[in-house]
Amino acid sequence: MDASPAARRVAFAVIVCVLAALGAYLVGPLAHRSAAPSGKAAIVSSGRTPAPTSVPAQPSVEAVGPASIYQWLPFTQAGLTAAAKTVVTFGDAYGTYSYTENGAGYVAPLQSVASAELVRQIEAAYETAGVAATRQNEKQVSVGTTTINSIRAFGAGSLTFVVLVTQQITSGAGRSQQATDYAVTVTGSGNNWQVSDVELAAAGNS
């Protein structure tokens, strides 16, 4: 079962703190070494020279290597890229339609990137009598373009992206543009993801 939204936000904050601590750990030893005085060691007040002590060698930045945030996340960089591509493909198809298409024609491009249940819901909404009549009467044609703005939430098998779908709409009244923010959730793993939910971003979907 996925963690709650609050738990995921806490986990993300912990990741940021860990990265900050790691940066301090790597930079700190280097700063101390650069600030150490040169020349002979100072003599203590008793006149005796302190016995040399051995200081464990600190690993260099090159030895440690750059930290990767993906080691603390439940997906790889390749997995995140695949999920993002799925969301963009979905958003472009979701915002693209023509008054000449019926519901089945409209959702055909969605079937490869969305769950069967979500596709059925979108098809039913597309064929709603009032919406369909307006689209046909005004001879509307829309082309959608999707831009990912952020990741709202994530879990072991899901990611929720906040995206902007911009539609260039042509109708009998001329041309217009409509931009809408959506929260799009994908489920899966590795390179296999599918959209399982889409909501207006302001409505939640976390």
Beta strands, then each sheet from edge to edge (+ up, - down):
strand 1: 97-98
strand 2: 141-154
strand 3: 158-171
strand 4: 174-189
strand 5: 192-200
sheet 1: 1+ 2- 3+ 4- 5+
end
